[in-house]
Amino acid sequence: DASKLMKQQVGKAAADRVQSSSIVGLGTGSTTAYAIQFLGDRLKSGELKDIIGVPTSFQAEVLAREYGIPLTTLDVIDRIDIAIDGADEVDPQLNLIKGGGAAHTREKVVDTLAAEFIVVVDSSKLVDKLGSTFKVPVEVIPMAYAPVMRAIEKLGGKPELRMGVKKAGPVVTDQGNMVIDVKFDSIDNPAELEKTLNNIPGVLENGLFVNTTNLVLVGEIKDGQPSVR
Ligand code: DER
């Protein structure tokens, strides 16, 4: 289908930008999954050599191993050359909302460390203003989720605890925490909101990525054909 085609195209376009001997931040989500697959293909063909991946989630780690990408950890390496990751919203300033996959805490660590952070999205993720189509995910330590919900309400947000789909009870992150999704009527200053949210005691990380993106690759269907810009 069109969405899958767009994701494959943009995932491949990102994977094609990786050079041999790079340390690559491997993002989370269905679009980045194609970039990881195409990186594996390039390694297998011998066209790409000696890359090492830093995964941003258990999902990314499992995919990287499946596609034969060697992995490392942040205490072993001293740099990340390029990170490829998805997003749930991208605004005209290339600020993002991420965290649809509840992986934004490790993603923000890896993506912000990278010399070049490339975002891969299909055109449905482009918005004029952050928060118009997606709630802001906030990772919270379990013992504090109730006071954090109250503090977010005081900020004018409408918080809701993210519940599992095939799991009874709340979603649990790779760190063993919970996620609160917050609807804000209008996010006029994402940089300020990002700091305010992370300053609430009990909050580990939120999904606002401000002034972190170097390049956004957008998959779209033009004249019936998938294309990337
Ligand atoms: O959880 C995340 O931040 C993912 O990158 C998500 O935002 C994008 O996932 P998708 O490519 O499956 O839409």
Residues whose N, C-alpha, C, O or C-beta is under 5 A from the ligand:
A	BS01	DER	T28 G29 S30 T31 T32 D85 G86 A87 D88 I97 K98 G99 G100 G101 A102 A103
